[in-house]
Amino acid sequence: MALDLNKTRNIGICAHIDAGKTTVTERVLYYTGKSYKIGEVHEGTATMDFLEEEQERGITIQSAATTCPWEFDGETYTINLIDTPGHVDFTIEVERSMRVLDGAVAVFDAKEGVEAQSETVWRQADRYNVPRLCLINKMDKIGADFEFSYNTVRERLGANAVAVQLPIGAGDEFEGIVDLIEMKAYYFDSSEMGAVVEQREIPEDMQEMAELWKHDIVERIAELDDELTMLYLEDESAITPEQLKAALRRATLEMRAFPTFCGSALKNIGVQRVLNGVIEYLPNPTEVPEVEGTNPKDESEKLTRAHNDEAPFSGLVFKVVNDSHGDLTYVRVYSGRLEKGSRVLNPVNGRKENVSRIYEMHAKDRAALDYAPAGSIVAVVGLKNSGTGDTLCDINDPIVLERIHFPDPVISMSIEPITNDDKKKLGEALTTITREDPSFRARYNDETGETIISGMGELHLEIVKNKLTRDLKIGVNVGTPRVSYRETITGVAENVRGKFVKQSGGRGQFGDVVLNVRPMTETEATEQELTMKNGVVFVEKISGGAIPREYISSVEAGVRAATASGILGGYPLVNVCVELIDGSYHEVDSSQVAFEQAGALGCRQACTQAKLALLEPIMKVIITTPDEFFGAVSGDLASRRGQINDSEVRGVVRIINAEVPLSEMFGYTTVLRGMTQGRASSTMEPSEYKLMPEGLKKEVLAS
């Protein structure tokens, strides 16, 4: 398999829930010849939504990868495509996909424009510097408005969207598109599933509008390119379509522009032109900056790898899927070649791994490969000790690539096995799910004897519960969902002593530390060049050898153990700076264990003196409701301790943007529907943690 990197595109489809991502992907598979019939989400037959839960709910839960060919200008290109979920509970699937993609297609609903989750996925793409095209989909929908949606991309996302197409008609009358660069109209034959595309002249009634838009985009593109600016000032009509495309491509790769397309995936209009746009405007693997990493033996030493087969092998694990034949580990190969049967190094944990088989994936189907070249996205069988975010590299040339950012869970519930047999199976199943999904956590509470599972939302935990009971046939009882609170301190405590002394004949135990604690945010830690781990900064300020160097790491371990298990109610302690300033030791009785215990005791006492408080997760809630129900909805939000930040009227609909504590939002969708005769909808995503009112804090701790 010789892969021409210049003719390769690694792209993802991302958007708000229900914008039509999976429908777009199904059309891509059909037009590229990867599937012979179009699957439909609403019928539960979508190729990429192959999980039973996805087919029943009509939503995407996990990202699915496929590789397909596309003919453009007489050349065959390879497109590695990842279809990602839109629901905020599965945002980790978008996060890890963005980390390994070179480009993305952001899909927007032509009636709704930019929605809540659209902003989230856009920020994720920004974080990993992923160039994008925009597709304003669902132009066949009643109320579809291209200009409105296009303006929301420019205004709400602050993105320099550049329209390269205009729709011909909208709603039921949507029948084709106008290419503004070529100034031609394209119609898609519905009897041939849109596979036959006919080029015509622009309809007369659209000629004037097309000219206005053309002038606007030529001006916009000329602003992005010095050479075109001169041409534009001399003679705008002298600029050729090829020059416009070349300048727009350069600006897109630098994320200074985002070419914007339109269409209707459901009505099979415009998808082929978007595929052409992927080839024309999005980067091939050689056009993105060389992948950067660090030397595992010296983190301060920066390393890079060239995107070619000759460079030493490096790749990133971005997904692990439990399979009947063993774990399938999805890997993006950045440099070198990954050979079947080879041994590679995981520099994160120092373990060597065997690559027994390599597959090119098509949703759940696979094709065996002998090797994977640079720029490819493949699944590997045989890895035992590598998880999401880990680097794989050449044994003789190690490098650690940037890890993936995983959000903290905001919601928890208890889960209890029914029989002893179920208990054994539950432990194994939770370990497997944690490997597959880094945004899911499971822990055993020694005090209550419960297993607590945590995730990104009610739907996330419901999907996990169904997987355990239906797919893995494990009998479990589940509790009601609970909020994942955090503890913090609001004051300062200085010179607090933590002393651990134990004497019981023979050698004793002696550890003595003096600590200061103060509140500190992650921003403050960064400004002071301190490292925050799991919300806690540990600073060692020992002078004169009061505590031997070998015991300081033990003090830190004790401090971190105390903050992880919490002090008020067992919730993790965050936004705290702990300074070790003094202490003493015993020549004979001091040990690592004694200083670990002293660190934990001192930290608990100091934080208690510094006034402990509870932080609760606040959700960003966006509600779309008919204007007549605004009073009822806003009143209900106020009763839930919600704060409305702004509201916007769009026709007869009002969009409310609010912040509400998560603890007040359980079952909200049902209440909202009842209040608005089923006509309102809402989305929510984690925003931040805020201090909880004292009265409510006591209630939570008492429960």
Phi, psi and omega in degrees: 000100178269116183257116177277110185298331178293338181249031178238140174228128174255105187231160175233156174250122183222152182180176171293155179302138178073018175275348175105026181300309184293325177296319176300314181299319180299321178293321178301314180298321182290312184288335178274357179083010182284330174227147186270348176223151183277126174275150180239136180297315185291343177262356181073024183245013181294131182301316187282338174265078188264351177286145180302319180298322180293319183291324180290318186273341182071027177231161175267131182252317178236148180291143179235142183250148174208161177237130181217153180269154175216128179273126178215125180053040177077003179246151177259125180252153176254124178248116170269118191240134174240125176264122185252159178287161177253340184288136185300332180296338182247032183297336178298328180294323177289316183304310185285334176290316180302325183299330186249003182267154175263338182204167180212155171249114178268122185258135179234147176282127186294340178270322186268333184071216180285124179248180187305307184287338174302318181294321181296311182292329178295318178295322179297319178294322177299319183301324182256014176053052182262116175298149185224152162254154174250138174237115175271101188267174176062037176294348179274354185286144176295128182093002179298137183216103185298313185296319178299311183296319179299318180292328179293327177296317181289320186273310186283327180264349183063028184262142178277073178290137179236111183290120176257357179219159171231145177281147171263103184082178177205162182063224181296338184266005180289122185225353181180190181224155174253126175275114187284338179279317180273343185056052176229154176257145179233131179242146186243123186287111183293332181291340180251027181056031178075005184287333179265120182249128182248128179266131178224178174283157180294134180305144185302320184289352179252355187302313184294316180296319180298321179296319179297314180295321180298314179301318182297315184285329176297318179297317181296315182291321179299325178298336185269356187219121184301318182297316180290329179302316179296315179299317182298319181291327180281308183198101183302322184290345181281348181285125183271158176305322181297318179295320178297315181296318181296317180292320180293323178298313181300317181292324180293317180297330180268006180059032175263353178207155180225099180303135186241126183248170175220163180168187175219105181297321182297323180266009176061039180243120169097352186293320180298323180293328176293319177299320175299320179296323177302316180290318186286325191245335183269153188284151166271167186302337181279347184266355175268156181302150177305140183293135183255150178202188179233161176283123183299337180272342180210097187298340181282344181273115180275139179233155173228160177228133179284148181277070174208168184288340184280336182290160176300146183295135168212142180206164181237130174282121181242359181193140175234128180238125177288130186227156181299336181261013184113167182298134171264119182252116181277129184231134168265118179274117181268319182215157179071193180236138175260112185266142173297135179084002183271168174249135180232167182251137167260099186290347180291318180246000177077008182270147175265141185237148176261128176263093186280322179216151178233136181231144165270128187261146169225091189054245181267352179271158184215153176232130184289143177233153175275329177203162177240118181281171176304140178093353184265159175240116187225170173248140185239141174247140176123343181282133184249332189234029181237131180240181181303131179094351179282151176267145167242140182206174176297133182302324184270356184218068189288149176208144175248117180277161180303134181282175181262141179280124179249126179289154177280143177297152181241354186218143183226160168206155180275150180220134188227126178290147184278317182239169177298324179296318178297324181300316181295314182293326182297316180302315180294319183295318181294324176297317179297313182296322179295323177294321182287323190231097183292348178273359177258137177231149175222135177213155180260128179267110183297326185290317184261346182075013181264153168264126181253125175251142183230146181206194188268355181174174182299318181296319179304310182291327178295320178296318178298316180299316179296323179297318180293314187278319187270312184280318185260357176056045178254128179280119179221149169255135181243145177274182177281150180300144179232154182280142174270095179281171173229152175256153175208178175244150181250350181232194183241145172227132183235151176054046178266127185265137172240116186234128178239111181231129180220124180230117181218051181077139181071207183289133181261196177233134180215122174216136184217121181227154174237127187236150164246143173230147177207156178292145177204129176271168180296324179297316179297320179298317180297317180298325181269008179058041176251154182261123177258125176241126180050039175084004183232134174254129176246124181238129180260121180233040181283135176231152176071017175067031180301324174232129178302147184306323187292345181264349185293320178296330178290322176299315179300318180299319179294319178298314183292325177294319180294318182287328181291324183270352176078168184236319182286303186220022178083011178266148182301141179269130183229169177057047182232138172249123180249123179249127174268111188250338183197181180161186176209167182216166179245133184306322186259313191276343181290145180207170177302316184297317182298318180287331175296315179296318180298319178300316181294316180297313181299319181296316180297315182295316182296316182293325178296318178294330183276014177065100180279144177224165180251135175254139178240147179288133177254134181257141171274117185246130176240121184245131175251115185221148171304142187303329184295340181260008185302316181300313182295317183292316182292323177297319179295321179297319179298321180292343178262019182063028181275155178233119179278120181276319175196162175220147186227134179267126176236097183067237180264006184249145176243134178256118181255129179249115186223165172239126184223140175299139182301325183299338181266000191251005179295130178070018186295322183305317181295316180297317181298316179297318180297323182287335188238024180057033177076011187261352181256157177222161181215155171226151176215151179215153181299137180249299182196175173256136179230157179298141182266143177303145186303316182298317180290328178301315181297321178299313182297316183290333180280337185281000000 
